[in-house]
Amino acid sequence: MTSVSRRVWHIILTSVLLLLCVFPALRVILPENTVSMSIFSARVPSDICYDADRLLKAVSYVLDTSRIYYAGKIAVVSFAILLVLKIASIKYFRKWMDIASVFLLTAGSAFMGYTVLSFANLPVDGQQYAVSFSPVLYLALIAVLTAYCSFYIQSSISRKTLIYVISTLLAFLSLVPFWIMIVNATRSTAQINQGISLLPSIYLKYNWDVLKKFSFDAVRGFMNSLFIAVISTGLCLYFSALTAYGFVAYRFRGANLIFSMIVGSMMIPGIVGSIGYYQAIFKIGLMDTYWPLIIPSMASPATVFFFRQYLAANYQKEITEAGRVDGGSEWHIFNVVIFPIMKPVLAISGISSFVGSWNNYFTPLMILNDPDKMTIPLMVQQLTGNDYKTEYGSLYLALTVASVPLFLVYGFLSRYIVKGVSLGAVKG
Amino acid sequence: MSGLRTHVFASRKKGRMKKVNYDKYGWYFILPFIIVFLVFSLYPILYSLQISFTDLKNFSKGFSYVGFGNYIDTLKLPFFWTAMRNTFLLFIIFFIPQIIISLLLAYWFTTISFKVRGQSFFKFSIYLPCIITPVSIGMLFGLFFEYPRGPINTLLQSLSVISEPVNFMKNMDLTRGIIAFVQCWVGYGPMMIMFIGAILGINPELLESARIDGCTGRQSFFRIVIPLIKPILLYNIICSTIGGLQIFDIPRIINGGGPRNSTLTMSMLVYNQAFSGSGLYGNAAAESYLMTILMAAISVVLYFILREKDDEVTYKRRNKR
């Protein structure tokens, strides 16, 4: 089974690779419109078509272009070293050779892809075309080449290297945008226009002053968002716990039916009730107040489901019975005994509920109109249509300020979040 | 309410047993939830249904029933089909990579023989984007892909990948690509954590014995891990499909549906119909219901496709043929 599938994979990968190499080259040779490039390229040069002289010129141009030349050279050299390593690794240092070869292959394929694609997109007649290089195609080429390479090196250590390389790349992909955001918040617009930097600059104060002119009142936004988020989280936790306890500790008629309805309602898309919700709120006259944002959090099916699953595993009847013997009322027992027991899940759900409420965009967008009542997401959204749109430094600063509480919450409590999501999955 | 009454009645009947029946407290405890749920979740949904059969408009006092008029209008509306095509296109290009990446990462991080170090750092950073406000993320990426001299343009130019700045937001394919990338980037973290939880729930002895029996990594992934986490996988896929087809925040902030409506999603269409000037609540409600019907249909199809595959019964049936 393995050898056959290996061969099939080999054929598939090779053909994709060839296609990717040949496809852009077709653009130079074939007349316009025979090859559709709209998926790959931002704009197709309009007058590239087959012409022997042009092609010759193009080839000579490539040889002049030192950059492409060097890229090709590096690619060839790294592939050559790779070949030597592969031959050598049959006998000696198998592990380290394999690790080195993964890196060499990645580098080699990156440079090779660059060379091939540059060649395919050369400026014929020495003219510069706007966008002839297609990033998507380039990435596809690298991906396929890397897959092709890793396919041939199949010892576990090189797979481990691959795992580390990909995980590190993804981790940086997640962190770098936020780092750039924070750094750009401290730079002036002129600096930002010059390019990316990973080191902060000194214009934080200036950006802050500009931001104040935006009518971006961060403090007020914070207070509004915090007010809504804290109260709705509190309500959500308390009433979800109460409901879950009601389901677990007591047997009453219709419990299963109601619970399955709750679970089923988790599947209902939120958008379907939005128009009716807006109209109902409008009729009651609660527009532009926080009530419509806070009260619905009392009935959060997902949280109830999560709590019930937790209690079903951790609750013993004796706890309640002991409370009854001591003469506590049922409600008192819940408040004093059961609610504290649920601390771990309360923390987990509390975080996600808080973050969800803080990030909520659709409902406040419908309900809130008064600038003084706006939450952080609404304020951020208003920046997009601002007169100061060219003051990039302060825009980045606004985004940073809006994200700081979330960074803090996540920084301190990420352990719970990660645990909570997986807990929910196990129980679900 | 009627259930409550009957129950109280029943407990009175049993009063002879001289045992206090506490079970009515179950009802009391879930009552606040039920009330809020009925008033703030169920009622709006039903009210939406009612509105979808009327010609309710902005600033109009009364309305009249128009039957299925709104639904027919919506189905005739070219924007509706554009929005639907866009939504599906975006969903497919962000969801498939998202599932693949998250499953792969989850498998890597849970396989004991790989012993990936620094896992908590990887998990921490990969999960981070989903915590940050989607609106901020949309705006951040809008700034990154800014036309003449945004960071991405300057970066690509300095690497001489492109010779002139690209106006990403004027190109339909690129804008879709960016939005799909951001959605995928936000989504694979939580999905990965979810799958890690699911895989850790598998009995480790199973995987261990498979390894001893000479199962390769790929085999144990496709033959053991995937079938065992299938229920959770299925649930997650359906939930993310329902969530993913409602994408609103990021496309709206990044480009507001442009260029030429190429990123107008269904949720944005509902919002625009109802709240941006025209105030066609009837049409918007009809659209949201059509959307829901569609999602329900897709969920059912997904459920049957994914459930049947490894069913023993179908397996046997196939063997008989």
HADDOCK unambig.tbl for C-alpha pairs under 7 A between the chains (distance, minus, plus):
assign (segid A and resid 39 and name CA) (segid B and resid 173 and name CA) 6.66 0.50 0.50
assign (segid A and resid 130 and name CA) (segid B and resid 163 and name CA) 6.30 0.50 0.50
assign (segid A and resid 130 and name CA) (segid B and resid 164 and name CA) 5.54 0.50 0.50
assign (segid A and resid 131 and name CA) (segid B and resid 162 and name CA) 5.93 0.50 0.50
assign (segid A and resid 131 and name CA) (segid B and resid 163 and name CA) 6.63 0.50 0.50
assign (segid A and resid 131 and name CA) (segid B and resid 164 and name CA) 6.70 0.50 0.50
assign (segid A and resid 133 and name CA) (segid B and resid 161 and name CA) 6.35 0.50 0.50
assign (segid A and resid 133 and name CA) (segid B and resid 162 and name CA) 6.05 0.50 0.50
assign (segid A and resid 160 and name CA) (segid B and resid 114 and name CA) 6.54 0.50 0.50
assign (segid A and resid 167 and name CA) (segid B and resid 122 and name CA) 6.57 0.50 0.50
assign (segid A and resid 170 and name CA) (segid B and resid 126 and name CA) 6.72 0.50 0.50
assign (segid A and resid 171 and name CA) (segid B and resid 122 and name CA) 5.67 0.50 0.50
assign (segid A and resid 171 and name CA) (segid B and resid 125 and name CA) 5.29 0.50 0.50
assign (segid A and resid 171 and name CA) (segid B and resid 126 and name CA) 5.31 0.50 0.50
assign (segid A and resid 174 and name CA) (segid B and resid 125 and name CA) 6.01 0.50 0.50
assign (segid A and resid 174 and name CA) (segid B and resid 126 and name CA) 5.69 0.50 0.50
assign (segid A and resid 174 and name CA) (segid B and resid 128 and name CA) 6.90 0.50 0.50
assign (segid A and resid 174 and name CA) (segid B and resid 129 and name CA) 6.41 0.50 0.50
assign (segid A and resid 175 and name CA) (segid B and resid 125 and name CA) 6.28 0.50 0.50
assign (segid A and resid 193 and name CA) (segid B and resid 149 and name CA) 5.31 0.50 0.50
assign (segid A and resid 193 and name CA) (segid B and resid 150 and name CA) 6.50 0.50 0.50
assign (segid A and resid 195 and name CA) (segid B and resid 151 and name CA) 5.60 0.50 0.50
assign (segid A and resid 195 and name CA) (segid B and resid 154 and name CA) 5.27 0.50 0.50
assign (segid A and resid 195 and name CA) (segid B and resid 155 and name CA) 6.46 0.50 0.50
assign (segid A and resid 196 and name CA) (segid B and resid 151 and name CA) 5.58 0.50 0.50
assign (segid A and resid 196 and name CA) (segid B and resid 155 and name CA) 6.74 0.50 0.50
assign (segid A and resid 239 and name CA) (segid B and resid 33 and name CA) 6.70 0.50 0.50
assign (segid A and resid 242 and name CA) (segid B and resid 29 and name CA) 5.78 0.50 0.50
assign (segid A and resid 242 and name CA) (segid B and resid 30 and name CA) 6.85 0.50 0.50
assign (segid A and resid 243 and name CA) (segid B and resid 29 and name CA) 5.59 0.50 0.50
assign (segid A and resid 243 and name CA) (segid B and resid 30 and name CA) 4.47 0.50 0.50
assign (segid A and resid 243 and name CA) (segid B and resid 33 and name CA) 6.64 0.50 0.50
assign (segid A and resid 246 and name CA) (segid B and resid 26 and name CA) 4.24 0.50 0.50
assign (segid A and resid 246 and name CA) (segid B and resid 27 and name CA) 6.97 0.50 0.50
assign (segid A and resid 246 and name CA) (segid B and resid 29 and name CA) 5.26 0.50 0.50
assign (segid A and resid 246 and name CA) (segid B and resid 30 and name CA) 5.89 0.50 0.50
assign (segid A and resid 247 and name CA) (segid B and resid 26 and name CA) 6.36 0.50 0.50
assign (segid A and resid 250 and name CA) (segid B and resid 23 and name CA) 4.95 0.50 0.50
assign (segid A and resid 250 and name CA) (segid B and resid 26 and name CA) 5.15 0.50 0.50
assign (segid A and resid 251 and name CA) (segid B and resid 23 and name CA) 5.76 0.50 0.50
assign (segid A and resid 252 and name CA) (segid B and resid 23 and name CA) 5.80 0.50 0.50
assign (segid A and resid 252 and name CA) (segid B and resid 24 and name CA) 6.78 0.50 0.50
assign (segid A and resid 252 and name CA) (segid B and resid 26 and name CA) 6.60 0.50 0.50
assign (segid A and resid 267 and name CA) (segid B and resid 239 and name CA) 6.71 0.50 0.50
assign (segid A and resid 269 and name CA) (segid B and resid 242 and name CA) 6.33 0.50 0.50
assign (segid A and resid 269 and name CA) (segid B and resid 292 and name CA) 6.74 0.50 0.50
assign (segid A and resid 271 and name CA) (segid B and resid 288 and name CA) 6.40 0.50 0.50
assign (segid A and resid 272 and name CA) (segid B and resid 45 and name CA) 6.17 0.50 0.50
assign (segid A and resid 272 and name CA) (segid B and resid 288 and name CA) 5.11 0.50 0.50
assign (segid A and resid 272 and name CA) (segid B and resid 289 and name CA) 6.05 0.50 0.50
assign (segid A and resid 272 and name CA) (segid B and resid 292 and name CA) 6.66 0.50 0.50
assign (segid A and resid 273 and name CA) (segid B and resid 44 and name CA) 4.96 0.50 0.50
assign (segid A and resid 273 and name CA) (segid B and resid 45 and name CA) 4.14 0.50 0.50
assign (segid A and resid 273 and name CA) (segid B and resid 48 and name CA) 5.94 0.50 0.50
assign (segid A and resid 275 and name CA) (segid B and resid 48 and name CA) 5.75 0.50 0.50
assign (segid A and resid 275 and name CA) (segid B and resid 281 and name CA) 6.73 0.50 0.50
assign (segid A and resid 275 and name CA) (segid B and resid 285 and name CA) 5.94 0.50 0.50
assign (segid A and resid 276 and name CA) (segid B and resid 44 and name CA) 4.33 0.50 0.50
assign (segid A and resid 276 and name CA) (segid B and resid 45 and name CA) 6.20 0.50 0.50
assign (segid A and resid 276 and name CA) (segid B and resid 47 and name CA) 4.91 0.50 0.50
assign (segid A and resid 276 and name CA) (segid B and resid 48 and name CA) 4.20 0.50 0.50
assign (segid A and resid 277 and name CA) (segid B and resid 44 and name CA) 4.66 0.50 0.50
assign (segid A and resid 296 and name CA) (segid B and resid 36 and name CA) 6.54 0.50 0.50
assign (segid A and resid 296 and name CA) (segid B and resid 40 and name CA) 5.86 0.50 0.50
assign (segid A and resid 298 and name CA) (segid B and resid 33 and name CA) 6.35 0.50 0.50
assign (segid A and resid 298 and name CA) (segid B and resid 36 and name CA) 6.69 0.50 0.50
assign (segid A and resid 299 and name CA) (segid B and resid 33 and name CA) 5.08 0.50 0.50
assign (segid A and resid 299 and name CA) (segid B and resid 36 and name CA) 5.87 0.50 0.50
assign (segid A and resid 299 and name CA) (segid B and resid 37 and name CA) 5.30 0.50 0.50
assign (segid A and resid 355 and name CA) (segid B and resid 131 and name CA) 6.81 0.50 0.50
assign (segid A and resid 359 and name CA) (segid B and resid 133 and name CA) 4.74 0.50 0.50
assign (segid A and resid 359 and name CA) (segid B and resid 134 and name CA) 6.86 0.50 0.50
assign (segid A and resid 377 and name CA) (segid B and resid 135 and name CA) 5.94 0.50 0.50
assign (segid A and resid 380 and name CA) (segid B and resid 136 and name CA) 6.61 0.50 0.50
assign (segid A and resid 381 and name CA) (segid B and resid 135 and name CA) 6.64 0.50 0.50
assign (segid A and resid 381 and name CA) (segid B and resid 253 and name CA) 6.91 0.50 0.50
assign (segid A and resid 399 and name CA) (segid B and resid 136 and name CA) 5.92 0.50 0.50
assign (segid A and resid 403 and name CA) (segid B and resid 132 and name CA) 6.32 0.50 0.50
assign (segid A and resid 406 and name CA) (segid B and resid 131 and name CA) 6.78 0.50 0.50
assign (segid A and resid 406 and name CA) (segid B and resid 132 and name CA) 6.30 0.50 0.50
assign (segid A and resid 414 and name CA) (segid B and resid 124 and name CA) 6.95 0.50 0.50
assign (segid A and resid 418 and name CA) (segid B and resid 193 and name CA) 6.57 0.50 0.50
assign (segid A and resid 421 and name CA) (segid B and resid 193 and name CA) 6.43 0.50 0.50
assign (segid A and resid 421 and name CA) (segid B and resid 194 and name CA) 5.84 0.50 0.50
assign (segid A and resid 422 and name CA) (segid B and resid 193 and name CA) 5.84 0.50 0.50
assign (segid A and resid 422 and name CA) (segid B and resid 194 and name CA) 5.03 0.50 0.50
assign (segid A and resid 422 and name CA) (segid B and resid 196 and name CA) 6.62 0.50 0.50
assign (segid A and resid 422 and name CA) (segid B and resid 197 and name CA) 3.97 0.50 0.50
assign (segid A and resid 423 and name CA) (segid B and resid 197 and name CA) 6.42 0.50 0.50
assign (segid A and resid 425 and name CA) (segid B and resid 194 and name CA) 5.56 0.50 0.50
assign (segid A and resid 425 and name CA) (segid B and resid 197 and name CA) 5.66 0.50 0.50
assign (segid A and resid 425 and name CA) (segid B and resid 198 and name CA) 5.76 0.50 0.50
assign (segid A and resid 426 and name CA) (segid B and resid 197 and name CA) 5.68 0.50 0.50
assign (segid A and resid 426 and name CA) (segid B and resid 198 and name CA) 5.37 0.50 0.50
assign (segid A and resid 426 and name CA) (segid B and resid 201 and name CA) 5.94 0.50 0.50
